[in-house]
């Protein structure tokens, strides 16, 4: 249960940093900076905790899942732009899904690589 809570906190960190950086940077640039910030916090937090492979999998999966959930909720409440056509409806959800999958994969790989280096 603590792993899911940690994943939720990492997804909130990633989403909030994405929103703040998005004010001054492009879409992909702000995602890259928010992902970098999340990885740094993830690795510092992992250094203090003793996680095994199962915990890393659960945390990375729950981070991506909660990221998608929170982003979809935010997109439905506050659309990023006025809706003109079907692309304005679909693309924010598609980007949120892609960012969730990328976050999940990158956190998993960085956690596994860092775990092997510590062993």
C-alpha positions as CSV (number, residue, x, y, z in Angstrom):
1,X,0.0,0.0,0.0
2,X,2.9,2.3,0.7
3,X,4.2,1.7,-2.8
4,X,0.9,3.0,-4.3
5,X,1.0,6.0,-2.1
6,X,4.6,6.7,-3.2
7,X,3.5,6.3,-6.8
8,X,0.7,8.8,-6.3
9,X,3.0,11.3,-4.8
10,X,5.5,10.9,-7.6
11,X,2.8,11.4,-10.2
12,X,1.6,14.5,-8.4
13,X,5.2,15.8,-8.4
14,X,5.6,15.1,-12.1
15,X,2.2,16.6,-13.0
16,X,2.7,19.8,-10.9
17,X,6.2,20.3,-12.2
18,X,5.0,19.8,-15.7
19,X,2.3,22.4,-15.3
20,X,4.6,25.0,-13.8
21,X,7.3,24.5,-16.4
22,X,4.7,24.5,-19.2
23,X,4.2,28.2,-18.5
24,X,7.7,29.0,-19.9
25,X,8.6,26.0,-22.1
26,X,7.2,23.9,-24.9
27,X,5.2,20.7,-24.4
28,X,8.0,18.2,-24.9
29,X,10.5,20.4,-23.1
30,X,8.4,20.8,-20.0
31,X,7.7,17.1,-20.0
32,X,11.4,16.3,-20.2
33,X,12.2,18.7,-17.3
34,X,9.4,17.4,-15.2
35,X,10.5,13.8,-15.9
36,X,14.1,14.7,-15.0
37,X,13.0,16.3,-11.7
38,X,10.8,13.2,-10.9
39,X,13.7,10.8,-11.6
40,X,16.1,12.8,-9.4
41,X,13.6,12.8,-6.5
42,X,12.8,9.1,-7.2
43,X,16.4,8.1,-7.0
44,X,17.1,10.2,-3.9
45,X,14.0,8.7,-2.2
46,X,15.0,5.2,-3.3
47,X,18.4,5.7,-1.8
48,X,16.9,6.2,1.6
49,X,14.5,3.2,1.3
50,X,15.3,-0.4,0.7
51,X,13.2,-1.3,-2.3
52,X,13.3,-4.6,-4.2
53,X,12.3,-5.2,-7.8
54,X,8.7,-5.7,-6.9
55,X,8.5,-2.3,-5.2
56,X,10.1,-0.6,-8.1
57,X,7.6,-2.2,-10.5
58,X,4.6,-1.2,-8.3
59,X,5.8,2.3,-7.8
60,X,6.6,3.0,-11.5
61,X,3.3,1.4,-12.6
62,X,1.2,3.4,-10.0
63,X,3.0,6.6,-10.9
64,X,2.1,6.2,-14.6
65,X,-1.5,5.2,-13.7
66,X,-2.1,8.0,-11.3
67,X,-0.4,10.5,-13.7
68,X,-2.9,9.4,-16.4
69,X,-5.8,9.6,-13.9
70,X,-4.9,13.1,-12.6
71,X,-4.1,14.4,-16.0
72,X,-7.4,13.1,-17.5
73,X,-9.3,14.6,-14.6
74,X,-7.6,18.0,-15.1
75,X,-8.1,17.9,-18.9
76,X,-11.8,17.2,-18.5
77,X,-12.3,20.0,-16.0
78,X,-10.0,22.6,-17.6
79,X,-9.4,22.0,-21.3
80,X,-6.1,23.4,-22.5
81,X,-7.6,25.3,-25.4
82,X,-11.0,26.1,-27.0
83,X,-12.4,23.0,-28.7
84,X,-12.5,23.6,-32.5
85,X,-12.4,20.1,-33.9
86,X,-12.0,16.4,-32.9
87,X,-8.2,16.8,-32.5
88,X,-8.6,19.3,-29.7
89,X,-10.6,16.7,-27.8
90,X,-8.4,13.7,-28.4
91,X,-4.8,15.1,-28.5
92,X,-4.6,16.2,-24.8
93,X,-5.6,12.7,-23.7
94,X,-3.2,11.1,-26.1
95,X,-0.3,13.2,-24.9
96,X,-1.3,12.4,-21.3
97,X,-1.3,8.7,-22.1
98,X,2.1,8.9,-23.8
99,X,3.6,10.9,-21.0
100,X,2.2,8.3,-18.5
101,X,3.7,5.4,-20.4
102,X,7.1,7.2,-20.8
103,X,7.1,8.1,-17.1
104,X,6.4,4.5,-16.2
105,X,9.1,3.1,-18.4
106,X,11.8,5.6,-17.4
107,X,11.1,5.2,-13.7
108,X,11.2,1.4,-14.0
109,X,14.5,1.5,-16.0
110,X,16.2,4.0,-13.7
111,X,15.1,2.1,-10.6
112,X,16.4,-1.2,-12.0
113,X,19.7,0.3,-13.2
114,X,20.2,2.1,-9.9
115,X,19.3,-1.1,-8.0
116,X,21.9,-3.1,-9.9
117,X,24.6,-0.5,-9.3
118,X,23.9,-0.6,-5.6
119,X,24.2,-4.4,-5.5
